[in-house]
Amino acid sequence: MDNEILEENIKITTDHLLELVKKNCWNIITNRYQYILTDVNSLEYSNLHKLRIIKQKTNSKKTPQNLNSVVETLAEFNDDLYDVVLYIFKAKNNKTIIEIEYLKKSDLDLAYYQKIKDNSPMFHAKIIMPPNQNQLVKFDINWQNNNVLNSVKKILSRFK
């Protein structure tokens, strides 16, 4: 896969991500995107709650990049990409920061690697819903970044 196809796949997946956000979140998302990259295998965690906390801390320290920079970085191991997942990391008034989480084929089990080594990478768009979220009610896409507010909401939900 060449850089143009990689860039096009990221653009298409970004569009799918924005559709998910419009359907499920009340936030207005600006079309000024910046991206941060996360190598799935660089994260050490024991459960999904700890993973979310670790990702928030590490992603907060990363400098968002434009699409061209991200494509150049991913192109370095383009043939080794297995799975690429896009999430909204933070939606601000002046920009939307999208996390691109990727998994490389070479990081997988050797037997499985032999089966998928010639496959093209998969691209997915996902949103992370708050715990105990009613799926019929729209939510704040930035809920993971508002730790104090979410703690209060969690405590209040226990009394309902």
N, C-alpha and C positions, 0 to 999 in steps of 0.2 A: 504494500500500500504506500503510495507516495504522499508527500506533504499536502497536496491539494485535496486529496480524498480524505485524509485525516482531518484537515481543517473543515471540510464540508460536513463530515460526520459529527464533529463537535458543534457546528452551527445548527444542524438538524436536531441534535439531542438537546441543545440549549432551547430551541423552540418548543420541544416536547416538555421540557422542564417548566417553561413559562406557562404552558397550557395547564399543567398540573397545579401550579401556584394560583393561577386565575380561578381554577375550579374549587380549590380547597382553602385558600387563604384570603384574608381581607386586605392584604398589603397591595399597594400600587408599586409595580416593579418598573424601574427606569430601564431604558434600553442601552444604557452605558455600562457594559459588562467589563469586569476584570476577573481574572482567574487565579486560583492557587492550586498547586499540585500536591497530592498526597500519595505516596507509595504505600499500599496496604501492608506490605510486609515489613515496613519500617515501624509499625505500631505494635507495641507489646501491651497486651491487656488480658484480663482474666474473664471479664464479662462485658456485655454490651453497654451497661451503664458506665463502667470505667472507660470503655473505648470512647464514648461520647465526650466525657470530661477531658480525656487526653487529647482528642482531636480539637476540641475547643481551645485548649491552651496552646497547642502547637500551631494551629491555624491562625490564631490571633497574632502570633509573632511573625508570620510570613508576609512578605511584600507581594501584594497582588500585581499580576502581569497582564499585558494585553494578549489577545488571541495569538498573534504572530510569535511572541516569545514562548508561549506555551506549546505551540505546534513545533517550534524548533527544538525545545527540550524533549518532547515526546518522540520526535523524529529520530533522536539518537538511538532509541531502542524500538523503533516502529515495528519491525518484524517480530519482536518479542512480546508485543502487547496482547493480552488475553481478554481482559475485561476493563471497561472504562465506564465509570458511574459519575454522573453529574448531580450535585446537590446545591441548593442555595446556602451559602455560608452566612451571608449577611446582606440584607436589603436596606440600603440607605436612600435618602432623598436624591443624592447626586450620583450614586453608582450602585450596582448590584455585584456582589462578589460571589462567584460561583466556584465551588470546590470541585476539582476533577480528581477523583480517586481512581487509581489504576492498579492493576495486577498484571505482573509479567508471567509469561508462560514458563520461563526458566525457574521461577520460584515455586512451581508446582511439583508434585510428586513425579518422579521419573517415569513411572508406568503411564500415568495420565498425560504427561508431557508428550510421550510418543504418539498418543492418540490425537492430540490437538495441535501439534506443532505446525501444521500447515493451514490451520483455520485462520480466518480473518478475525480481528478483535470484535467483541460485542460492545455495543454502546447502550447505556441505560440512563434514564432520567428518574430520579427519586426525590421524594420529600420525606422528611422525618416528622412524624406527628408527635405532639406532646403526649405524655402518658395520660391515660383515662380520657382521651379526647373523643367526644361524640363525633362520629364521622359525618353527621348531617350539619354540623356547625362549623363555619369557617374559623380559622385560627391565625395567629400571628406567626409568620414564617421566621421571625427573629426570636422565637420563644427560647431557643437554646442560649441566646446571648443575654437574656434578661434574667439572670440567676436569682436576684433578690425578689423580683416580681413573681417569678415562677415558684419560688419557695413559699411565698405567701399564698398563692393560689392553691398549691398542694395542701397546705395546712387547712385552708378554708374548705377544700373539697372533702376533707375527712369529716367535717362537721355536718355535711349535707345529708 
